[in-house]
Amino acid sequence: MLLSEPGGIYQTAAESLTRELRRHPADWKITTSALDGYAADDSDLIVAIGTRALEKALEQSGKPVLSLLVPRQTYERLAAGHVLASALYLDQPLSRQLQLLALALPGLKNAGVPLGPTSAGMQAVLRSAAKESGVQVSSAMIDDGADLYAALTGLAENSQAFLLLPDPVVMRPGTLREFFLHTYRLRKPVLAYSAPLVRSGALLGIYTTPAQQGEEAANWIRESRGGNESRLGPPRYPRLFTIGVNRTVARSLGIVLPSEDVLFRKLEAVK
Amino acid sequence: MKIRTRAFLLGLFPTLLVAAVLTAFHLFSRLNELDAKISQQGIAMARHLASASEYGVISGNRGALENLLDQALNEPGVKSVAVVWPDRKQLARGEPIVQLQPLYQLGQKEIGERAWFIYPVQLPQLNESDPFLEAGTAERGPLAWVAVSLDLQQKQAIARQLLLASIGITLLGVALASLLIHRLALTGLKPLLDIIATVKRISSGSFGSSMEVTAHSPELRELQASVNLMSESLRSYQQDMEAKIGLVIAELENKRQEAEQANLAKSRFLAAASHDLRQPMHAIGLYVECLKLQVGGEKAEDTLSKLDRAVASMVELFNAILDVTKLDAGVVQPLVVPVRVRRLLHQLAEEFAAEAERKGLSLRVRAPDVWVESDAILLERIIRNLLTNALRNTVEGGVLLSARPRRGRLRLQVWDTGSGIAPEHQARIFDEFYQASAQPAQTRQGLGLGLAIVRRLARLLGHPLQLHSRPGRGTVFALDVPVLANPSCMIDDAVNQAPGGTLSGNALIVDDDPVILNAVGHLLRQWGMKVQASSSLDQVMQIGDAPDVVLADYQLLNGETGLMVAHAVRQRWGAHVPVVLITGDTRRETIQALRESGFPVLHKPVRVHQLRATLGRLLQAQPASPVGS
């Protein structure tokens, strides 16, 4: 296991992975290494946890690499051409997000998605996901330096809720507060992609936790090693996920939401 | 009101009034301004904080709210800040938050030294309706409230500062105004004030005071000059007067000295008369008494009786003149002692009973048993004279001696039913030798000195004396005597009764004058007493038999006195032996010394019946003597 940084979410994911692999007795040899002290060894698989770990692991050509805690777009950009690499994406499939939005807000027809330079490439995926989920999606491009609030206001005209995708231009750490405040004033609930964003003011969020990533990765590795087939298979979205709801925001906006469990079960049922 | 006061009032009052009004106005407007400023600041801050809290409140981000409140608390004048949710939960910073319920009724409120500003946190209303969010959004109240409290102490501090500054400026103004009034207004008045001061000095007796003629206006200059002139005239007039008065005083002084000389001559004469006449008169009285017993025959008795009356009359006159002289000369000093009034009145009544009976008059006494404070001898003298006067002037009816308490004093009254005194004579009745002319000539008796003595004695004792009389109805003299405050301690003194019949006992007579010694011895033997005579202290010490009573002249030869004899007798035969001192000395020291000695004293010329009464009383009071027969 190669960690972008020792500790934090990377450590959580690594521990979960180790714990899960060792639950069923198997002759696993697991070494954990930080980025600095990493040296090539005789391991069969490199589990790269985090973006920088993935970059480092991909440098070691000839070994299979499993990427954890890296969004799909990042992975695709970094791992293009690496046949031995695969990934368990950090982000959720868009259709799943849209479906959750539809479940949480019955009667929802339109969702607005602010896109930045990073997430601009998702437009095609968005369209297909919209079709899949039955929720119309309109998007607005926000360039670096553009007026986020004007764009949001424009987007709000055709949408009843916002879907937030990871993009450093859209969600700048310094403007988080202003972003959410603006959505409140527009009375638009936001579906976010991480627990901190839910705590920061999104109405609800759907995300995979580092522990879930570790757990799912362990299962995947075990399954891929079950036969003689040593290939990991293509990258995929996580199957394990968590739904988070900010009840204060719901109360402030006057929205009545079912519990997270109910939402989870409904979403599983749709799938 | 003084000009100076008026000038100051005129100058200062408007200054003070304007200062007060300006101060009040300034203070009022400044405080209003401050109120408005604080209010604006508070409202702005609460509004801003409410807006800034929106995110934290809506997202439930407590950290963000805490940061916000911490920042707000750092703003100047902010005492406390709080976010309060509808469920009364609150997040607060700063000084203790007071109860702020119900919040929606408050916009701004002053509690104690803090002004509170409340502003709701709520999402702005949307113009467009959103069917997706419609449910439950229609009547929602604020999400929370923001409360900011500002300190009002700065307002009070500013008010205090302003007030102090205003007072300071006012005082400065008053000082300046006073200076100006003094310099500008009062300088013009100075000549007038000078005139007033000068006139005041003149009126207080400082004639000749003048002032500098400083006025600019001709009228005032003239006035100043006139005042100076008047002052000068007054001074010269005063000097003239003083010279004249000096002359008059010198003249008066001469007259006074002459009068003093005359008075001195009179006193010398009286002293001589007192000394030189008393002795022979004393002797004549005694010899007449002896003759009465020696000479027989109706004619002789008649002559003797006339002689006796003539001598008595002469003694009386002599005593009266001497009394008046003594009283006028101030040699008589009263000795105030407790006096039992009823007894005094009864004694006098008894003494005068025979005379009243002779004239066919009733003589009664009506008095309570009360002690008064007075000189016993002088008081008796007053009443005696009044009684004598009453009996003399009453032809029919009677005389009443009465006493009754009146306003803390005892009013002693001598009533008679005599001819009365006409009002025109009442004022002069107490003058020497004055006799009311209403009385018929044949009834005139006495010397006209009795009432003169009464008035002098009453004055000397401080007893008010009054006279009420109606012609044809009678007269009443009243004397007010202070009542003794605590008479219970007084014990009755010796029974004072005049005895009758013959006397018995052994008498020792001491006198340096053989004529007197002889006459008195003769008299006492006739009364039935044994007599031993001696002329000096030495002889007294040689006498064998113990005397039952001693009669001693006060002034003996060789500087010896009756008092020395008395002490020697008491030393030799015991303190029970009664001693009577006889004196012709009218000097104040002598009278005082005799009075203080406590021995009975008889004054020359001694009346025979007085001597007999005294002896009788003393012998009766004395226990039986072993040698008395």
Contacts between the chains, C-beta under 8 A, distances in Angstrom:
chain1	res1	chain2	res2	distance
A	105	B	132	6.5
A	107	B	131	7.3
A	107	B	132	5.9
A	108	B	132	6.6
A	160	B	130	7.1
A	160	B	132	4.4
A	160	B	133	8.0
A	161	B	132	7.8
A	177	B	55	5.0
A	177	B	64	6.7
A	180	B	55	6.2
A	180	B	58	7.7
A	180	B	59	5.9
A	181	B	54	5.9
A	181	B	55	4.4
A	181	B	58	7.6
A	184	B	54	6.8
A	184	B	55	7.4
A	184	B	58	5.0
A	184	B	123	5.9
A	185	B	123	6.4
A	185	B	124	6.1
A	187	B	123	7.0
A	187	B	126	5.8
A	187	B	130	6.2
A	187	B	133	5.4
A	199	B	59	7.9
A	199	B	61	7.4
A	200	B	59	6.3
A	200	B	61	6.6
A	201	B	55	6.7
A	201	B	58	6.8
A	201	B	59	3.3
A	201	B	61	6.6
A	246	B	59	6.7
A	246	B	60	6.4
A	247	B	60	7.5
A	248	B	58	7.0
A	248	B	59	6.4
A	248	B	60	2.8
A	249	B	58	6.0
A	249	B	59	5.7
A	249	B	60	6.8
A	252	B	57	6.9
A	252	B	58	4.0
A	252	B	59	7.9
A	252	B	123	7.2
A	252	B	143	5.4
A	253	B	58	7.4
A	253	B	123	7.9
A	253	B	133	6.8
A	254	B	133	6.4
A	254	B	135	7.1
A	254	B	136	4.5
A	254	B	137	4.4
A	254	B	140	6.1
A	255	B	133	7.1
A	256	B	135	7.2
A	256	B	136	7.1
